[in-house]
Amino acid sequence: MPQSSDRKKRKKLLLIGGVAGFVLTIVLVLASGHMIALTNTDQFCVTCHVMKPFRQAWLASPHGGNNPQGVVAQCVDCHLPHGTLVEYVVAKAYTGTHDVIMNMIIDPYTHDWGANRANREKFTYDNSCRKCHTRLQAPKMGIKAILAHREYLRKENKLRCVKCHEHVGHKDMMYYVNKYFNRDSQPN
């Protein structure tokens, strides 16, 4: 008889543990989804004060809503890959960690932000651009743009979107950086 009672207790504990594990899993999934959504906004990115001039430059650009349609691309729309969910989350975790560490170790007033801009291909993804810009050979484009995009689409060159469209996401970025960090203000 005591063995039967022990079995019932084990089953009950297993059931309670299983239900608690299930509920905890649901809470973690929902919380992580909420955290991803919460950290996908420009308001979150600008909590690091070094991002303020980049936000100003972004707001002045077409991607910051300064366009006839009023379309706004968030930081993550350009600066995270739009492949698989795993690729996105891994890049988000890496980029976020890297940015926090860099914000602790660099002096933003003496840092060479222009060098960062020269490396923009490392933190701006073509599949991010292509998520929104699907018509790369629209009839209203000039012949040079049509030919350049045709070569790109045929993979005849190794160019990336930001190689040709270098100022698209942050208009007059260096002007805002220099102004914010009290340097001699000079446009790009």
N, C-alpha and C positions, 0 to 999 in steps of 0.2 A: 504494500500500500504506500509506503513512503516514497518509493520510486515513482509511482504514478503522480504524486504531488509534485515531486521535483521536475518531472517532465512538463507538467502543466505550467509551473513557474518559468521554466526555460522557454516554452512556447510563448508565454505571455511577455517575457522580457524580449524575446526575439521579435515579436509583433510590435511591441512598443518601440524597440530600437529601429525596426524597419520603417515604421511610420515616422518616427523622429528624423531618420536619415532622409526619407523622401521629402518631408516638409523642409528640412534644412537645405536640401539640394534645390528645391523650387525657390526658396528665399535667396540662395546664392546666385542662381541663374537670373532671377529678376533683379537682384541688386547689381550684379555685374552689367546687365543690360542697361540699367538706370545709370550706372557710373559711366559707361561708354557714352550714352546720350548726353550726360551732364558735362563730360570733358570734350565733347565735340563742338563746342561753341567758341566763338572769338572772345566772349566774355571770360571764359575759363583761361584761354591762352594768355590773355592780357593781365592775368593776376601776377604773372612774373613781370616786374616793371620794365625789364629790358625789351619786352614785346610791344610796349606802347607806341614807339615810332613806327614799327612795322604795321601795327593796326591802323595808324593814321594814314600811312601810304596805301594800305589795302583799301580803306574807305574811300580814298580819292580815285581808286582804279575802277574799271568796269566790273571786276570781280567782287568789289565791296559794295555793289549796288549802284554805282555811278554809271548807269546805262539806261537806255530808253525803256527797257522792260522792267527795270527794278530788281533784276535777278541778283541774289547774293550767294556767293560761294563761301562756305566756312573754311577755316584754315585746313581742316582735315580733308576737305574736298580736293585740295591740291597736294597737300604734304603727307598724305598717306596713300598707299596703293589700294586700288579697287579691284583686286583679284578675288581670292577666296576669303572667307571670314577668318580663317586661321592666319593667313598672310597679313590681313588688316590688323588683327589683334596683336600679333607678334610685333609688327612694325610700330603700332601704337605704343606698346609697352616699352620697346627699345627706344623709340624717339622721345617719349615722355621722360624716361629715366635719364637718357643722355642730356636732354634739355635742363632738367633739374640740376644734375651734376655740373654742367657747364655754367649755369647761373650762379652756382656757389663758388666756382674757382676762377672765373674770368673777371676782369675789371671792365665793365661795359663802356666806361668812359675812354679807355685806351685800346679796346679791342678793335681789330681790323675787320669791320663789318663788310667792307668792300670785298675782301677775300671770301667771306661767306657767300656773297652774291655770285662770285666767280665759280663757286662750287654748287650752284643751284640745282644742277642735274642730279646731285646725290640725294636731294630731299624734295624733289618735285617729280611726280611720276606721270609718264605718258598715258597710262591707263586711267589716271585721274582726269587728265584733260579730255581724253576720248569718251569718258562717261557722259559728258555734257556736249562736247563738240563733235557731233556725229557726221555733219555734212562738211567734209573738208574740201569738197570741190563744188561748192555752191555756184550757181550761175552769176551771182553778183560780184564774185571775186575777180580780181585782176588776173591777167595771164601768168604773171610771175608767181602769184600765190597758187594758182591752179597747177602749174608745172612743179613747183616745190612740193606741194601736197601729194601730187601723183607719184613723185619719186619716193616720198616718205611711205605712202600706202603700198607701193610695190616693193618696199624694203631695199631700194636701190642705193640708199645711203644710211649711215649710222646716226643721223641727226635725231635729236630729241626735240620735243615741242619748245622747251624753254631756251634752246639754242638760238632759234630765230625770234621767238616771242619773249625776249628777256625782261621786258618791263611790264608785262601784262598783269601780273598779280599785285604788284606794289608800285604804284605810280610815284615817280620822284623819290624813291626809297632813301637814297643817300641824303637828300635834302632834309627829310624828316629825321633821319638818324642824327645828322650833324646838328640840327636845331635842338633836338631833345637832349643830346649829350653835350650841349653848349660848345660845339666846335664851330669853326668858320663855316657857315652854311653855303654849300655849293650844290647845284643840281647834279643829277647823275652824271 
